[in-house]
Amino acid sequence: DAFLYRVAHNKAINFLRSIKRDTVLQQQVWDLMQEPPSGEHADNSLLFKSTEAIISEAVSNLTPQRQKVFILHHQDITNEEIAERLQLSRNTVRNHLAASVDFIRKFLSTNYDLVLFLFLLIN
């Protein structure tokens, strides 16, 4: 059991590190989290819901300003538009996004790496 857990843990950490470097992959993971499971993945709805709850918990632990920036970004709003809406500089928006992704990655790797790994493995 400990060996399998360690393998799953390491795979999840490696995947989360690759997400940090790849914004396209970040968007794909986010999109995957937003769509309900269907077809061959419908049997995984419980795992999907628990993983979605974990992501939501991570986002809810961000500062209010970072939450706003992160959510707006994932609604396909450009950094420039986010900056205008929230009356921030584009650099501040970019910094909030980077800090948010880093926080969420660390939150998941610390608290829920096995669940995330299983979800990604199944899908």
Secondary structure, DSSP 8 states (H G I E B T S, - for coil): -HHHHHHHHHHHHHHHHHHHH-HHHHHHHHHHHHS---GGGGGGHHHHHHHHHHHHHHHHTS-HHHHHHHHHHTTT--HHHHHHHHT--HHHHHHHHHHHHHHHHHHHHHH-HHHHHHHHHH-
